[in-house]
Amino acid sequence: MGNENSKTTNQTATGWPQLLTVREAHTLLRISKWKLYDLIRTHLLETVRIGRRRFIPVEGYRAYVERLRQRESFA
């Protein structure tokens, strides 16, 4: 069998999964599910589809948060 200490293939080196579900993303951002879908619809948040399911890449989540931080620093 494999090494029990190795990370799973769906996690980054930091221990975060590579893809967040809609529920995980809106919980982490502390916004409603509907606001998250609005961000997706307006292409402010990157997503990928696997079959009928939609996921938010962790890199897309982090990029969105960074854009918010930069916008706040200029305000």
C-alpha positions, 0 to 999 in steps of 0.5 A, a space after each residue: 500500500 501507499 505511504 500513509 503520510 503522503 498527501 492525497 492527490 486532491 490537496 495542495 502542499 498547504 493541505 487545501 484541496 485543489 478544488 473547492 465546492 460551492 458550499 466550501 467557497 461561500 462558507 470561506 468567503 462568508 457570503 451567501 450561496 447566491 452571491 457566490 453564484 453572482 460572482 461566478 456569473 459575472 466572471 469575477 470568480 474562476 470556476 471549472 466544471 466536472 460533469 454537472 458539478 461546478 468547482 472553484 480552484 483554490 488559486 481562483 479563490 485566492 486571486 479573488 481575495 487578493 483583488 479585493 485586498 488590492 482594491 481596498 488598499 487603493 480606496 
